Amino acid sequence: MNFELSDEQKMMIDTVRRFIKQELKPLEEEVEEKGFLEKAKAEVIHEKAKELGLYAMNIPAELGGGGLSAVDRILCEEQFGHTTDILIRRAFGNVYEPILECRGEQVARWLTPTVEGRRTCAIAITESGAGSDAQGIKTHAKKTDTGWVLNGSKHFISDGEWSDFFLVSAKTGEKDISMFMVDKGLPGFTIGKDQKMMGLRGTPHLELFFDNVPLEPLALLGAEGQGFKLAMGALNVVRLAQVGARAVGKASHVLELMNEYANERKQFGQKIGDFQMVQQMLADSVIEINAARWMVIHAAWMIDQGLDARTHIAMVKVHAAETLGRVVDRAVQVFGGMGFCKELPIERYYRDARIYRIFDGTSEIHRTVIAKTVMKKGAALFELNR
Ligand SMILES: Cc1cc2nc3c(=O)[nH]c(=O)nc-3n(C[C@H](O)[C@H](O)[C@H](O)COP(=O)(O)OP(=O)(O)OC[C@H]3O[C@@H](n4cnc5c(N)ncnc54)[C@H](O)[C@@H]3O)c2cc1C
């Protein structure tokens, strides 16, 4: 086993780290204060990031993307965790994997412009009545002579305001779910309110309403009835990269700040880092982050080997999200009153961390998946020689 990073990987990480520090970090405060990112500033970071060649890095190079392996991608995603969601979306893009199902005319209309950053898409699965139970959706599409007619609604759709089209899951039969590419501006498609959240300031989360929206046959992504599989396949990768790896990055970032503070802040005539109870918070954080990081890398490696990483990703989702929660909680404690005060970003990191245990499948749902796999296949499944 060789755990060493190649020179190319080290260079890639340094490039992303430098870009985030120089171009994105300075915008964080403003986004937090205003609650949005200015369009002109979004364009600047988008253009600069594209020059680095990492836009749409998850998409194969032959389709115009970055062509990164799963391991290389998560090495970048960990760095992305060092800044806020909306800045990463605008700079590096958020090209959801189901779009790779585009064929024929769909490629020029939806896939290529998205990979090139000329169009943006969001994924719309959740409804007010169907969250964890993603198969319990009510949105449905009925076949007509000219295509489909879409009816229903979605909520909590991240990045909806910036998106030009949506990957929408809809029932196309009693049990069948299909996925459609639904352009903004179609008749009967209206955008509802921006649902204000505890954290992730600057990223809009929208309601979508479909009232007899006419869809052409071309709007169907992948095969009819395969939408649930498509969505779940895509979310698997999203969970590993955008939740697992970013949670590790966020926790590492917070730990760096916690460590600096423990070394600087003095009480009772000595550094607070000299107190064993503070040391324990640092030590537990380092241990847990390190474990989460290796779980992320291992699951990514499995993907690159063509192995089934679903249960490993579920474990990553739970462990990385919960590690982040514990680390930011300790950070508030180590910073004392300054951890709670808005003069420092610690309280923001605390708020932003909470959603990691909820979106892309809650901790409870993933624990259920893990337990079912263990019970069916045996605990030895996770030993390395199996
Ligand atoms: C900020 C944010 C961004 C989001 N972005 C998107 C997006 O871009 N696109 C999209 O489609 N969705 C998005 N979502 C939706 C998100 O994925 C769901 O909120 C999540 O899947 C949970 O669904 P729910 O909120 O309906 O909770 P519910 O499913 O109602 O769950 C409520 C509670 O019940 C528990 N529970 C439910 N079922 C079980 C079970 N079988 N066993 C044990 N416990 C259970 C849950 O774990 C949870 O604790 C976003 C949500 C938020 C808050």
The ligand as an SDF file (V2000), in Angstrom:
LIG
                    3D

 53 58  0  0  0  0  0  0  0  0999 V2000
  -29.9930   23.4320    3.2700 C   0  0  0  0  0  0  0  0  0  0  0  0
  -30.6460   22.3090    2.5440 C   0  0  0  0  0  0  0  0  0  0  0  0
  -30.3100   22.0710    1.2190 C   0  0  0  0  0  0  0  0  0  0  0  0
  -30.9460   21.0490    0.5040 C   0  0  0  0  0  0  0  0  0  0  0  0
  -30.6950   20.9030   -0.8430 N   0  0  0  0  0  0  0  0  0  0  0  0
  -31.4520   20.0310   -1.5670 C   0  0  0  0  0  0  0  0  0  0  0  0
  -31.3560   19.9970   -3.0010 C   0  0  0  0  0  0  0  0  0  0  0  0
  -30.5810   20.7380   -3.6140 O   0  0  0  0  0  0  0  0  0  0  0  0
  -32.1540   19.1320   -3.6790 N   0  0  0  0  0  0  0  0  0  0  0  0
  -33.0240   18.2920   -3.0560 C   0  0  0  0  0  0  0  0  0  0  0  0
  -33.7130   17.5400   -3.7200 O   0  0  0  0  0  0  0  0  0  0  0  0
  -33.1480   18.3150   -1.6820 N   0  0  0  0  0  0  0  0  0  0  0  0
  -32.3920   19.1670   -0.9380 C   0  0  0  0  0  0  0  0  0  0  0  0
  -32.5280   19.2190    0.4390 N   0  0  0  0  0  0  0  0  0  0  0  0
  -33.4050   18.2710    1.1060 C   0  0  0  0  0  0  0  0  0  0  0  0
  -32.6900   17.2840    2.0180 C   0  0  0  0  0  0  0  0  0  0  0  0
  -32.0050   16.3090    1.2900 O   0  0  0  0  0  0  0  0  0  0  0  0
  -33.7370   16.7070    2.9960 C   0  0  0  0  0  0  0  0  0  0  0  0
  -34.0300   17.7580    3.9080 O   0  0  0  0  0  0  0  0  0  0  0  0
  -33.2850   15.4770    3.7160 C   0  0  0  0  0  0  0  0  0  0  0  0
  -33.1800   14.3900    2.8320 O   0  0  0  0  0  0  0  0  0  0  0  0
  -34.2430   15.0740    4.8590 C   0  0  0  0  0  0  0  0  0  0  0  0
  -35.5830   15.1050    4.4540 O   0  0  0  0  0  0  0  0  0  0  0  0
  -36.6510   15.9250    5.3250 P   0  0  0  0  0  0  0  0  0  0  0  0
  -36.1010   17.2720    5.5880 O   0  0  0  0  0  0  0  0  0  0  0  0
  -37.9500   15.8570    4.6270 O   0  0  0  0  0  0  0  0  0  0  0  0
  -36.7340   15.1660    6.7160 O   0  0  0  0  0  0  0  0  0  0  0  0
  -37.6700   13.9030    7.0370 P   0  0  0  0  0  0  0  0  0  0  0  0
  -37.4880   12.8560    6.0030 O   0  0  0  0  0  0  0  0  0  0  0  0
  -39.0500   14.3740    7.3280 O   0  0  0  0  0  0  0  0  0  0  0  0
  -37.0130   13.3880    8.3920 O   0  0  0  0  0  0  0  0  0  0  0  0
  -37.3180   13.9420    9.6690 C   0  0  0  0  0  0  0  0  0  0  0  0
  -36.6210   13.0860   10.7250 C   0  0  0  0  0  0  0  0  0  0  0  0
  -37.1380   11.7330   10.6760 O   0  0  0  0  0  0  0  0  0  0  0  0
  -36.0660   10.8200   10.5350 C   0  0  0  0  0  0  0  0  0  0  0  0
  -36.4720    9.6820    9.7100 N   0  0  0  0  0  0  0  0  0  0  0  0
  -37.1750    9.7080    8.5480 C   0  0  0  0  0  0  0  0  0  0  0  0
  -37.3060    8.4720    8.0570 N   0  0  0  0  0  0  0  0  0  0  0  0
  -36.6680    7.6340    8.9170 C   0  0  0  0  0  0  0  0  0  0  0  0
  -36.4120    6.2290    8.9790 C   0  0  0  0  0  0  0  0  0  0  0  0
  -36.8420    5.4020    8.0170 N   0  0  0  0  0  0  0  0  0  0  0  0
  -35.7140    5.7230   10.0280 N   0  0  0  0  0  0  0  0  0  0  0  0
  -35.2470    6.5540   10.9960 C   0  0  0  0  0  0  0  0  0  0  0  0
  -35.4500    7.8890   11.0080 N   0  0  0  0  0  0  0  0  0  0  0  0
  -36.1370    8.4230    9.9870 C   0  0  0  0  0  0  0  0  0  0  0  0
  -34.9670   11.6310    9.8400 C   0  0  0  0  0  0  0  0  0  0  0  0
  -33.6930   11.0290   10.0270 O   0  0  0  0  0  0  0  0  0  0  0  0
  -35.1150   12.9770   10.5280 C   0  0  0  0  0  0  0  0  0  0  0  0
  -34.4500   12.9400   11.7500 O   0  0  0  0  0  0  0  0  0  0  0  0
  -31.8960   20.2230    1.1670 C   0  0  0  0  0  0  0  0  0  0  0  0
  -32.2110   20.4610    2.5020 C   0  0  0  0  0  0  0  0  0  0  0  0
  -31.6320   21.5110    3.1790 C   0  0  0  0  0  0  0  0  0  0  0  0
  -32.0770   21.7940    4.5860 C   0  0  0  0  0  0  0  0  0  0  0  0
  1  2  1  0
  2  3  1  0
  2 52  2  0
  3  4  2  0
  4  5  1  0
  4 50  1  0
  5  6  2  0
  6  7  1  0
  6 13  1  0
  7  8  2  0
  7  9  1  0
  9 10  1  0
 10 11  2  0
 10 12  1  0
 12 13  2  0
 13 14  1  0
 14 15  1  0
 14 50  1  0
 15 16  1  0
 16 17  1  0
 16 18  1  0
 18 19  1  0
 18 20  1  0
 20 21  1  0
 20 22  1  0
 22 23  1  0
 23 24  1  0
 24 25  2  0
 24 26  1  0
 24 27  1  0
 27 28  1  0
 28 29  2  0
 28 30  1  0
 28 31  1  0
 31 32  1  0
 32 33  1  0
 33 34  1  0
 33 48  1  0
 34 35  1  0
 35 36  1  0
 35 46  1  0
 36 37  1  0
 36 45  1  0
 37 38  2  0
 38 39  1  0
 39 40  1  0
 39 45  2  0
 40 41  1  0
 40 42  2  0
 42 43  1  0
 43 44  2  0
 44 45  1  0
 46 47  1  0
 46 48  1  0
 48 49  1  0
 50 51  2  0
 51 52  1  0
 52 53  1  0
M  END
$$$$
